[in-house]
């Protein structure tokens, strides 16, 4: 399940350090025991976001919570689903915001690899989940790895836009601020229907996509084609 050999450039060192640590070894043991007990764990490739987007290519970081917990949904990119899978409610709200912000027509597919290949890192705080048990792998060690990845991104001098959606993502903000680099940080509620329209910062209407592009363009890093299919 965890194959560090597929990682794109820049990620191998922090990932190897984590899995050599006590927390990393404990996480591997937990996942192995879950598998031995017959649990269905998603996604099959938890590190896929790190395979598609090299560290030095990252322009935007979208932080989510944990993977989708239904069969066939999660495939290693936060909020994304494979081709042919109906977009879940959070992703549908993302597409609603894209249309309101940039006029993007809702795409036929909820597969966001098209963003990942443009330097958008789609990273969850927790990278696995048990079937039909949301949050079931929280507190098992993944948070330490995602902290290390966010720290590596923040310490890299190239300006990036960090889109922090929901409390778990926003808990990473001190790691970004501590780097004292020229990054843009944008916060909003999680795009889930439970919070997308609620205070304190409704996701719908946040305009994070155009704001991120403006930030990148002003620093010579180019705009993401969020409407690409």
Phi, psi and omega in degrees: 000319181255106183240098182287348182290342183271358187292141174285171186304139174095343186265339189300317184297308180294327179291315179298319179299318181296311185287347172275347182279169178300318180295320180293318178295321179295322179295315178302318181295319178299312181295321178296319180293318177302315180296317179297329180279359177091009179291144173267120186245135178240151350276170179292337179235084184298335185262017186300323179301325181281345176275331185270333188233103178298151181303316185284355176261353186291127175246327180228139174242120174253119182257127175248195184260275174223169187294162170302144187251013176261155180302134173077003184270300185288138174219030170094004177236127182304132176073349185271153172229156179294161174306139177089353179260130181297130179301130175293169185304320181297319180290325177297322177292326175299316179293326175298316180293322176300319180293316181293325185277313189237000180077016181291130174286138180305126184287164178288334184237145174268013178281116185263018175302332179298332174280316182303324182282355175257009179094021175259111179274118182258090191245129171268153176293325178238132193257357175221165179203152176273147180312125174062024179226077181303138179077006187292339180252012173293144178077011181259359176127339181301327182300326178293323177292313181296327173300315181295323180291317178296320178298316178298319178295317183291324182284339175293135190286339183296128182299137180225155173257122177258119178255109187255105186250109179097166188297319182296320178292317182293338177294343178277351187303319179303330178294325179285313181298325184293339182284340179054045177249172183271071178253155172261132181238124184233127185241147176199167173299163174296145181287003176303146176304338179290337187226350190299331183252004187263159171291166009278331181227090182304138177295314180290117185104359184287336179058034183293331184290314178289325180294319177297316180296319178298318178300312182295316182297322180294341182247016174073023182256002177079162181262148173279136175273083184295337183274354184301139175251000000 
